Amino acid sequence: MSPASAVPLDHPKESPLHLGPFAVRVEAEASEAFGRATGARAGRIPFTFPVRWLAHPQIRAAAARMIGATDWVPIHESQSFDACRRLETGIDYRMRIEMWREARPSRLLLRAKIATDTEEPCLSMEMTLRIVSADGSAAQ
């Protein structure tokens, strides 16, 4: 990674990294499998299903640039969801992400906004990941 392409390790909350929009969709089979794995009621899209979208390759790549360490592990610390519209299977949505890093303790914070293709808000979610080195020590 070249220094010019690296995101500063202490990316301030006042100016988060903006990513997207990403096209996302709830596929029935994926929703059902997620529901079985999490104990959600059959026949409904699990409320937490959209957390899967945060594993998008571009989001993961941006996180890796922010962290900078080669061997790091994200430990799930918290997540929250605020829905204003029920998601539907087979519908295309747009997801926009704000991401920033906290140095002490080492954390990565993500805020996502999900909207319809006509920009009607559906959901916002936040996730906090504690970053540790693969050897278990705190990431710098």
C-alpha positions, -999 to +999 in steps of 0.1 A: +000+000+000+014+034-009+013+062+017-006+084-007-035+059-009-036+051+028-064+066+049-050+083+081-051+060+111-069+086+131-096+095+106-116+121+127-153+115+133-159+150+119-148+139+085-156+102+080-147+083+049-177+081+026-183+050+006-210+040-019-237+040-029-236+002-031-264-018-047-277-043-021-306-067-021-323-092+001-323-126-017-348-150-002-324-179+001-298-158+019-324-143+042-338-177+051-304-191+059-295-161+080-328-165+098-322-201+106-287-193+119-299-165+141-332-180+153-354-155+135-390-162+128-395-181+095-410-162+066-397-128+076-365-110+068-345-109+100-341-073+113-304-077+115-299-092+080-285-060+065-254-063+087-242-088+061-239-060+036-211-044+057-188-072+045-188-058+009-153-061-006-149-023-010-159-017+026-134-043+038-107-029+017-113+006+031-112-008+066-079-025+059-064+008+047-077+026+078-063-001+101-030-004+083-018-035+102-014-067+082-027-091+108-057-077+125-090-091+137-123-071+140-141-080+172-178-071+172-184-047+200-219-033+192-245-027+165-277-008+163-305-007+137-332+019+132-358+009+106-384+032+091-395+009+063-396-029+061-371-044+036-385-067+009-371-097-008-359-091-044-359-053-043-328-033-051-316-009-024-288+016-021-264+016+008-241+045+017-214+042+044-196+066+067-166+050+083-140+063+108-113+051+131-108+057+168-073+052+181-078+045+219-092+020+222-086+009+186-120+008+169-136+011+136-170+027+134-194+023+105-227+041+099-248+029+070-279+043+054-301+021+033-326+036+009-348+026-020-336+033-056-358+065-054-339+075-022-367+068+003-350+060+036-355+024+049-329+017+075-299+031+093-274+010+112-242+015+131-215-010+140-185-007+162-156-031+158-128-033+183-095-039+164-070-062+178-038-077+163-040-114+153-018-122+183-045-107+206-028-074+215-043-040+208-039-028+172-020+005+169 
